[in-house]
Amino acid sequence: MASRPPPHHFFKTWGLLLCGLVINTASAQSYPTKPIQLLVPFAPGGTTDLMARTVAEPLGKLLGQSVVVVNKAGGGGVVGAAELARAAPDGYTLGLATLSSAATNPAINPQLPYKPLSDFTPIINMMATPNVLAVHATFPAKDMASMLKVLKAQPGKFDYASSGAGGVGHLQMELFKSLTQTRVVHIPYSGAGPALRDTVAGQVPIIFDNLPSALPFIQDKKLFAIAVAAPERVPELPHVPTFKELGLEPVNRTALYGIWGPKGMSPALVAQLNEAIRKVLQDPVVIKRIEATGSKVVANSPAQFAAQLKDEYLLYKKVVDDQKLKLD
């Protein structure tokens, strides 16, 4: 018996599926057709801004369209992250993902206008970066033992600067205060850049910052490093101990700098961006710039980055709950 031809709706259904596949493939192949905006959720001059500009220009050259860094400071990374969450998932608005915007701020402030684990599309974690506790040159202590003696002798006298309330510098310093039973007053800024400027100028004596932005001032002896949050001592500061060495292991966590986009980005677009950023991070010139700051290239997959963001959020949420930390 002769076989019957497939019904009309069979061809219609497969036609639509094939059409969609062709459109998606063509869209991925043609992307990008215009400049890409890279939102940095902090003011210029800090580590987040520095890392964004390190990869933006070579990434733009590789993609054939400019990658424009746009600083959207405020709220310890919240303003820029919230704007990214509202953007179209077409790949033309991306953001710098930081611990402040993705983990510490959401952990301490449940009223944020976004959910860190569901309102974004993780693309890649580019690098792991040490943090540093540093003091102005006029501060009457240059090592941890002396610093604790000074702080405990005069509780509440000294201030510390951070990139903003709820930021990683704020949360790690509050954890430090809790572990050492010291009292230091928090002065939040709109980003690490302004916080660093005031600390270098002597208006604030203490800062907890990412190492890349603070390092030049430490090397010029305008700031003195007390301890670094890193797996091991960093080559650029071989005489500065880690928090783990000093018995403060909970504070001994590096920062992450990744790229993410709004939720709903297509897997093909995410894969294309991940591959392009990986290529940039394999460039010896880019690697040298990153490692000169004490940072290490990570360049993981979207799935690995998503898992990492979840782990960091849950860890800092536990820190907040265990230490009963609250915003100022």
C-alpha positions in Angstrom: 0.0 0.0 0.0 1.4 3.4 -1.0 2.3 5.7 1.9 0.2 8.8 2.4 1.9 12.2 2.2 2.4 14.1 5.4 -0.4 16.5 6.3 -0.1 20.1 5.4 0.4 21.2 9.0 3.5 19.0 9.2 5.2 21.0 6.5 4.0 24.3 8.1 5.3 23.3 11.6 8.7 22.3 10.3 8.9 25.3 8.1 8.4 27.6 11.0 11.0 25.8 13.1 13.5 26.0 10.2 12.7 29.6 9.7 13.3 30.4 13.3 16.6 28.5 13.2 17.8 30.4 10.2 16.8 33.7 11.8 18.5 32.9 15.0 21.7 31.8 13.2 21.7 34.8 11.0 21.2 37.1 14.0 24.1 35.5 15.9 26.3 35.7 12.8 25.5 39.4 12.1 25.9 40.5 15.8 27.0 43.1 16.5 25.8 45.7 14.0 26.2 48.7 16.3 28.3 49.7 19.3 27.8 47.8 22.6 27.3 49.6 25.9 29.2 48.1 28.8 27.7 49.4 32.1 30.2 49.8 35.0 28.2 50.2 38.2 30.8 52.4 39.9 32.4 55.8 39.3 35.6 56.2 37.1 38.9 55.6 38.8 38.2 52.4 40.7 39.2 48.8 40.0 35.8 48.0 38.3 36.3 50.8 35.8 40.0 49.8 35.3 39.1 46.2 34.5 36.2 47.2 32.2 38.5 49.4 30.1 41.2 46.8 30.0 39.0 44.5 28.0 36.6 46.9 26.3 38.9 48.2 23.5 40.3 44.8 22.5 36.9 43.2 22.6 35.5 45.9 20.4 38.3 45.3 17.8 37.6 41.6 17.9 33.8 42.1 17.4 34.1 44.8 14.8 32.1 47.3 16.9 33.1 49.7 19.7 32.5 48.5 23.3 31.7 51.8 25.1 32.3 51.9 28.9 29.5 53.8 30.6 29.8 54.5 34.3 26.5 54.3 36.3 27.6 54.8 39.9 25.5 54.8 43.0 24.3 52.5 45.8 27.4 50.4 46.0 26.8 49.0 42.5 23.0 48.9 42.7 22.2 51.7 40.2 24.2 50.3 37.4 23.0 46.7 38.0 19.4 47.8 38.1 19.7 49.6 34.8 21.2 46.5 33.2 18.4 44.4 34.6 15.9 46.6 32.7 17.8 46.5 29.4 16.8 44.5 26.3 18.5 41.1 26.1 19.9 41.8 22.6 23.5 41.9 23.6 23.9 45.6 23.1 23.8 46.4 26.8 26.1 44.4 29.0 27.4 45.0 32.5 30.4 44.5 34.7 29.4 41.9 37.3 31.0 42.5 40.7 30.7 41.0 44.1 29.1 44.2 45.3 26.3 44.2 42.8 25.9 40.4 42.6 26.5 39.2 46.1 27.2 41.5 49.0 24.6 44.2 48.3 21.8 41.8 47.7 22.9 39.8 50.8 22.6 42.8 53.1 19.7 44.6 51.4 16.7 42.5 50.4 14.9 45.5 49.0 17.0 45.9 45.9 15.2 46.5 42.6 16.6 43.3 41.1 17.2 39.6 42.1 20.9 38.7 41.5 20.3 35.1 40.6 17.4 35.5 38.3 17.4 38.9 36.6 20.7 38.5 34.7 22.4 36.3 32.2 25.9 35.3 33.4 28.4 35.3 30.5 31.9 35.0 31.9 34.0 35.6 35.0 37.1 37.3 33.6 39.3 37.5 36.7 39.9 37.0 40.4 41.2 40.1 42.2 42.7 40.5 45.7 41.3 43.1 48.1 43.5 45.1 50.5 43.1 46.9 53.8 45.2 50.0 53.6 45.8 53.2 55.7 47.0 56.7 54.9 50.6 57.5 55.4 49.9 59.5 58.5 47.9 56.7 60.3 49.8 55.8 63.5 50.2 52.1 62.6 51.6 50.2 59.6 50.9 46.6 60.6 47.9 44.6 61.9 49.0 44.3 65.5 49.7 48.0 65.8 46.5 48.9 64.0 44.4 46.8 66.3 46.0 48.4 69.3 45.3 51.9 68.0 41.7 51.1 67.0 40.9 49.5 70.4 42.5 52.3 72.3 40.3 54.9 70.5 37.0 53.2 69.5 35.0 55.2 67.0 37.7 57.8 66.4 38.7 56.6 63.0 36.7 56.4 59.7 37.1 54.1 56.8 36.1 54.6 53.2 34.4 52.1 50.9 32.9 52.1 47.4 29.4 52.3 48.8 27.0 50.9 51.4 26.6 47.2 50.8 29.7 47.0 48.6 32.3 44.3 49.1 34.6 46.7 50.9 31.9 47.7 53.3 30.9 44.1 54.1 34.4 42.8 54.4 35.4 45.7 56.7 32.3 45.1 58.8 33.2 41.5 59.1 36.8 42.5 60.0 35.4 44.8 62.7 33.2 42.0 64.1 36.1 39.5 64.2 38.5 42.0 65.8 36.0 43.7 68.1 36.9 47.1 66.9 34.8 50.2 66.1 35.5 52.2 63.0 33.0 54.6 61.3 31.9 53.8 57.8 32.1 56.5 55.1 30.4 55.2 51.9 31.2 56.7 48.5 29.7 56.4 45.0 32.6 54.2 44.0 36.2 53.1 44.8 37.6 56.0 42.8 36.2 58.8 45.0 36.8 56.8 48.2 40.4 56.2 47.2 41.0 59.9 46.3 39.8 61.0 49.7 41.9 58.4 51.5 45.0 59.3 49.5 44.3 63.0 50.4 44.1 62.1 54.1 40.5 63.0 54.5 39.7 59.4 55.5 42.5 57.4 57.2 41.5 53.8 56.3 40.1 52.0 53.2 39.2 48.5 52.2 39.6 48.4 48.5 40.3 46.2 45.5 44.1 45.9 45.1 44.4 47.1 41.4 43.1 50.6 42.2 45.0 51.0 45.5 48.3 49.4 44.4 49.8 52.5 42.7 49.3 54.5 45.8 50.7 51.8 48.0 53.8 51.5 45.7 54.2 55.3 46.0 53.9 55.0 49.8 50.9 57.3 49.9 49.0 54.4 51.4 50.3 51.5 53.5 48.9 48.0 53.0 48.0 46.2 56.3 46.7 42.9 54.8 45.5 41.4 51.5 42.6 39.2 50.9 44.1 36.6 48.6 44.9 32.9 48.5 48.6 33.7 49.0 50.8 36.8 49.2 50.7 38.8 46.0 54.1 39.2 44.1 53.6 43.0 44.0 53.4 43.2 47.8 55.5 40.3 49.1 55.9 41.6 52.6 52.2 42.1 53.2 50.5 39.2 54.9 47.1 37.7 53.9 44.2 37.9 56.3 44.4 34.1 56.7 48.0 34.4 57.9 46.8 36.9 60.5 44.1 34.6 61.8 41.2 36.4 60.0 40.4 33.8 57.3 36.7 34.7 56.9 37.9 38.1 55.4 40.3 36.4 53.1 38.2 36.4 49.9 39.1 37.7 46.4 36.8 39.8 44.3 35.4 38.7 40.9 35.0 40.8 37.7 32.8 39.3 35.1 30.5 40.2 32.3 26.7 39.6 32.5 23.7 40.8 30.6 19.9 41.1 31.2 17.9 37.9 31.7 16.6 36.3 28.5 19.7 36.5 26.3 19.8 33.7 23.7 22.3 30.8 24.4 23.8 31.4 20.9 24.5 35.1 21.8 25.9 34.2 25.2 28.2 31.5 23.6 29.4 34.0 21.0 30.3 36.6 23.7 31.9 34.1 26.0 34.1 32.9 23.1 35.1 36.5 22.1 35.9 37.5 25.7 38.0 34.3 26.2 40.0 35.3 23.1 40.6 38.7 24.5 41.8 37.2 27.8 44.3 35.0 26.0 46.0 38.1 24.5 49.5 38.4 26.2 49.1 42.2 26.4 45.8 41.9 28.3 47.1 39.1 30.5 50.1 41.3 31.4 47.9 44.2 32.3 45.6 42.1 34.5 48.5 40.3 36.3 50.3 43.5 36.9 47.4 44.4 39.3 47.8 41.2 41.3 44.8 39.7 39.6 44.5 36.3 37.8 42.6 35.5 34.6 39.7 33.1 35.2 37.8 33.0 31.8 35.2 30.3 32.8 32.0 29.1 31.1 28.6 30.8 31.5 27.4 27.8 33.6 30.5 27.9 35.8 30.1 31.7 36.3 26.4 31.2 37.2 27.4 28.6 39.8 30.1 30.9 41.2 27.7 33.9 41.5 25.2 31.7 43.4 27.9 30.4 45.8 29.2 34.0 46.5 25.7 35.3 47.2 24.9 32.4 49.5 28.2 32.8 51.3 27.8 36.5 51.9 24.1 36.0 53.0 25.4 33.6 55.6 28.0 36.2 56.7 25.3 38.9 57.0 23.0 36.5 59.0 25.7 35.1 61.2 27.2 38.5 62.0 23.8 40.3 62.1 25.2 42.9 59.8 22.9 45.8 58.7 23.2 48.8 56.4 24.3 52.0 58.2 
